[in-house]
Structure formats: structure tokens, C-alpha cells
Amino acid sequence: GAGVSQSPSNKVTEKGKDVELRCDPISGHTALYWYRQSLGQGLEFLIYFQGNSAPDKSGLPSDRFSAERTGGSVSTLTIQRTQQEDSAVYLCASSGWDRAVYNEQFFGPGTRLTVL
Amino acid sequence: QKEVEQNSGPLSVPEGAIASLNCTYSDRGSQSFFWYRQYSGKSPELIMFIYSNGDKEDGRFTAQLNKASQYVSLLIRDSQPSDSATYLCASRSGSARQLTFGSGTQLTVLP
């Protein structure tokens, strides 16, 4: 595909349920990021994958959150036992690998998660 | 303390005016800085990045970086109603790849 895709676009769930959010990065991009954006807020980093290296999980807010990336491409973010404070837009981004001080991250359209 | 601070606004400017968006950061290890534009309900899109002190111009946009003052700004010349959006400032530190974002400044350009 031409850009980063995410599914579902919207997810409504009940408190206590588990949810899975999917991200398909731009073909050839080795780096993949998950952020979340609460209403009226900036983006909060969650987790970063680079190739086959161990992911940087430093942004995950609790052990209810986990993510995996299969085959260096598609990633799934899982939230277990969802809470109302998990309601946010979950954004995935990907970038090519480079050693420059900049690397443009291309964002997907996001998944809007609502926990009732 | 949030690492990247922005005035949340809203900021309103008349069409054709210069819009000035400001951002400060607390991590002196920050090496590169990014301005993203986010339309309501849409995902962020990169406008500019800067990593050297001084000004960087791209069309109607100018990014300014002052590492001594830990200050980044974005100027939008000849503002258009289509520039109305939330502008997110982000930094990247050292070898880290993830970005640290400010809360964004909402800009409205009035016709």
C-alpha cells in the first residue's frame, strides 16, 4: 500500500474486555512506532520496533499493554482488561532506517478506541 | 514537567498574516525537532524538521531553532484558511528514535 494502514478505524468495547489493534506499515520501512493521543493532547509514545531488535517498550503505561511485530512487518497492539482511561486514538507510524538525526515518521489514520 | 511545551492556543490570525508558533523543550540531549500539522480527525503530517541552530525555510514555512534557549518556532507566512489546524512540535533525543510531542497549538486563520 501507499501509506500506513490501521484497523479497525473505530473500536468500542466494554470495560474489562481485551482489544487488538493492527498496523500495517509502509512497505520496506523497518521502524514501526505506536503512539496514543488522548482528546486534546499531543501524542504519547508507547513502543518502538526496529527490524529484528528487541522493541523499546519504555512508553507502555502498564503491563496490560503489549505489542508484537510479526515478520518485521505487521504489528498488533493488545490491550488487556481495558479501562476507561484507555480511551484514545492509537496511532501507528513507520519510517525507514537511517543514521541521520532526522527520520520522517509517516502516520496511519489511527484507531479510535472507546471503552464504555 | 512535560518535556516539550507548547502554547495550546487557540491562536487566531487573519488571512495573509504571519502565524508564529512556539515550542520549548527541557531535554538538552534533544537533537532534532519536527513540526507536524494535524487537521481535525486526521493523522499528523510532517511539515518541517530542523536540527541546526538558525532558520530553515521551505516555501511559506520557516522553522527556527535556538539550542541555547531550548526554543523552536514555526512561522507561517501569508497564512491561509487551509492552514487552520493543530500544530504539533516534537523532539528527538540522542539515539532514541521515538518522538516526544507537545500538546499542540490550535491555529485558526480567519478569512
Interface residues (C-beta under 8 A of the other chain):
Chain A: A31 Y33 Y35 G40 Q41 G42 L43 E44 F45 Y48 Q50 D56 G59 L91 S95 V101 Y102 N103 E104 Q105 F106 F107 G108 P109 G110
Chain B: V4 Q6 Q31 S32 F34 K42 S43 P44 E45 L46 F49 Y51 L88 A90 R92 A96 R97 Q98 L99 T100 F101 G102 S103 G104
